[in-house]
Amino acid sequence: MFDLVIIGGSISGVAAAIYAVRRKLNFVLISKDIGGEVLLSGEIYNYPGIPATDGVKMTEAFREQFKYYDMPVEEGVEVLGITQKDGTHVIAAKDSAGKEKTYKTKTVIVATGIHPRTLGIPGEAELRGKGITSCTVCDGPLFKGKVTVTIGAGNSALESAIMMAGIASKVYVISNKPKSEGRGFPKGDAILVDKVLAAPNVEVIYEAQTQEIKGENLVTGVMYKDKNGKSHDIAVQGVMVHIGFIPNSQFIDCVKKDKAGQIVTDKLAQTSCEGIFAAGDVTDIPFKQIAIAGGEGVTACLSAIDYLNKKK
């Protein structure tokens, strides 16, 4: 039986694993992939101590740390469910070949992150990381002086547009809502809507459906349909997609989740299920940032260690 099983191979899981191996726990990190949302990030300029990197390089650094510490890592493992039996957590999973696997452990850290909702339109998958981002805070500065479009009608889209108004030369916002509904952002905070509408370089396109993202090696434009079904093209170099995120929490039922499916945790990364901790973007922490997720992973591991010590 393991002392700890860490589920997730991005920043939170890696941070937890570093502390677990240094404390000589009997543990394993399992994950469908390594890197998660970090791997899909473009340039990263906001991680303390690293002036500039990108998602690929940071993920490579994760792998180097695995080697340095000789960590027990099982990649290609998808978790199907977690149950409790006689005070033990039983994790059902399958590997990349479809073979069933079972892990029994005293504690669990869920660090499976989130994945952004996608538009599901032509060009989106092909140009991901080549002008398309779901993290304006991370990648917005890369589009200084350029023309960008933010797609969405919620607070994250509004915040994206406000940030880009101070960076880009021109910012389009495509909302699928009519102007008569909350000025195009019915779920948005009024103060954010005010700022977007007051920005001189922001143009809101109402009641529109994005149809295609265009470009070869980089984004060059977006096509959308208006409320009458007429198609329009706009030339842009950056596309910020903010239509929501989906937490990767569907495999676990014993923990409390909010309406969005995020795992509810306290300040010690504890969940409502004894012995199960959670960290990073899969939780209800308010800010989804790499640096924050790393710290949450450390907190979760130290809390798990404290829990194990008290059980001795």
N, C-alpha and C positions, 0 to 999 in steps of 0.2 A: 504494500500500500504506500502511496505517495504522501508526503507531508502537504504538498501543494501541487496543483495543476494550474498553469497559467494558460488561458485560452485567448489567443490573439498575438500576432507577430508584428504589430506596429509599435510606435513609440512607447505606449503605456505598458504593453506586455514586455518589451525589451528592457525597459527601466526596472520593472518588477523582477525580471529574471536576473539582472545584474546583482541586485540586492540579495536575491535568493541564493545565488551561487556563492556569493561572498560570505553568507551566513551558513553555508554548507548544509542547506536543506536538501532533503530527498525530493526532488521536484522534476517536472518536465514542462516545457512550453510546447503547446500544440497549436497549429494554425493552418488554415487553408492556404494562405500565402504569407510571404514576408514583406512588410512595408505598408500594406493597406493603403489608406488615403495618402500617406506620406509619399509612397512610391509614385502616385499620380500627380503630386504637386509639381509645379514648375520651379522657378528659381526661389530659393529660400534665403531671405536676407534678415530675418527677425529671430534667429535662434541665438541665444547668448553664447558668446565665445567663438562663434563661427561667422566671420564677416559675410561670407557668401557660399552657398552650396545649392544643391537641387535635390529633388525627391529621389532620383536614382542614386546619387552619391551618398545620400544619407542612409538609404536602404543598404547599400554596399557596406557602409560603416557598421550597420547592425550586424551584418553577417561576419564582419571582421571581429566584432566583439564576441559573437558566438564562438568563433575559433579561439580567440585569446583566452577565454574562460573555459573552453571545452564544455560548453553548455549542452545539456540534453534537449535538443530541439527536434521536433517531428513536424516537418512541413508537408503540406498536401493532405492534412487531416481536417475533415469537416465534422463539427460537433452536431449531433442530431438531437440530443436531449440530456438533461441532468435529473437524476432522481436521488432520493435519500433512503438509505436502508441501514438500520442499526447504528445510527450516528455517523455513517459514512456517505460520502457523495459518490455516486456512480455515474460516470460520464459515458454515454453511448456515442460512438463516432464511426466514421468510415474513412479509409484512406483513398488516395487518388485512383486506385484500381477497383474501388468499390468494396474492399474487404472490411468487414465489421471489426471494430476495436472497442475495448472497454478499459476505462481507467478508474481505479478506486483511490480516493484521496480524502484526507482529513479537511483540507481547505481548498477553495477555488478562487481564482481571480479571473473575472470576466473582463477582457480588454479587447473586445471584438470590433469596436469602432462603429462607424456609420458609413452609409454610402448615399451619395446625392441622388435625388430623384432626377431622372433624365427626361429630356424632351422626346426622345425616340424619333428623331427626324434625320433625314439624310445629312451627312457631313459631320454629325455630332461625334460619333465614335472615332472617325478617321482623324479629326482635328483636335481631339482632346489633348491638352498640353501644348498645342500649337496656336494658341490664341483663344482657347476656350478654358474657362476656369469656373469652379464653384466656390472659390475662396478669394473674394476681392481683397480682403485684408492681406492675404499672403501675396497675391500676384498683381494687384492693382497698380503698384508703382512701376511695373514693367511697361505700362502703356502711357507713360508721360508724354503729353503733347499729341497723342493719337486720338482717333475716334473710336469710341466703344459703345456697346449696347448692353444694358442690363435687362434680363428677362425675368419677370416675376411681379407679384402684386402684394407681397407681404412686407414685414419689417426688414427682413434680410435684404430684399431687393431695394427698398428705400435707402437703407444704410449703404448699400453698394453704390447707388447712384450719387448719394451725398459725397462719399469718399472720392468717387471718380470725377465728380465735378471740380474737385481741387487738383486733379492730376491730368485728366484728358482735355483735349481742346474742345471736344464735343461729346455729349453723352445722350444717347437715346435710351428710353425706358419703354419696353413693350409690356403692357398690361393687358390681360385678357378680360378685364372688367370694364364696364362702361363708366364714363366720367360722372354719371349721375349717382353711382354707388361709391360713397366715400371718396369722391374725387378720383376714382379709379383704383383706390387702394382701401377697400372696405374693412380689411383686418389690420390695416396699418395705423400706427400711432399718429395722431393729428399733427404733432410737432414735427415729425419726420416728413409727413406729406407737405407741410408748410415749407420746409427747407428745400425739398426737391422742386416744388413749383416755383420757388423764389430764385433758384439758381439760373443765371442768365444763359448758361451753356448747356442746359438740360432740356430735352424735348420729349414729352410723354406721348406715346402712341397708344390710344385707348381701343378696347374691344378688338384686339388683334391676336392672331394665332401665328406663331413662328412656324414656318414650313420647311426651311432648309438653311443650313450654314454652308457658305461657299468658300472655296479656296483649294489650293493644291497642297503646298507644303506648309502654308500659313493661312490663317483666316483672312479673307478679303471682303466678305460681305454676308448679309443675312437677307433672306426673303421671307416676307410675312403676308398674310391675307387680312384685309380689313373686314369690318362687320358686314360688308356687302359682298364679300367673297372675291374682291379684286386683289390681285397680287402686286406687291411692291418690293423693290430692292433698295437696300441701303448699304453703302460702302462703309465697312468698319474693319478695324484691325484686332479688336478684342471683344469677346463675348462673355459676359458674366451671367451664368445660369443660377438663379436663386429661386427655385420652385419647391424647396423643402428638402429635408434629409430623412432617411429611413434608418433607424438604429438596427444594428445587427444583433437583436435580442430575441428573435422568434423561437430559439431553441430552449429557452429557459422559462419555466412557468412558476417556480416557487418564490420568485422575488417580486416585490411591488414595482410596478411601472407606472409612469404617467400616461396621459392620453396619447402622447406621441410614440409610446413604446420605449421611452428611455428608462433605464433602470434607476430607481430612486436610491440615493446613497446619503449617508451622513458625512460629517467632516472627516471621519476616519475611513471613508470608503466602504463602510459596512452596508450591506443590504438588509432587507427584512428577513432573509433566510440565514440562520446561524451558520457561520463558517464559510459563507460565500461573500466575497468582496467584488467590487467592480470599479473600473477606472477608465478615464478618458472619455471620448466622445459618445460612447454607448450609454453613458450616465446622464443625469439631469444637470450636470454642471453647466452654467450659463454661457461660457465662452469656449468655442471649439478652436483651440490653438495647440500647436505642436508642443511648445514649451510647457503649457499648462497640463497637457495630457501626460507628459513625461513625469512631472511632479506627482500627479495623481497615481501613476503606477507605483512610484516609490512609496507613497502613503499606503496604498493597498497592501504592498508586500510587508511593510513594517507592521501594519495592523494584523495581517495574517500571522506573522511571527509572534506578536504579542498574544494573539488568540491561542496559538499552539503552546506557548509557554505556560499559559494559565491552565491549560488542560492536562499538563503533566502531573 
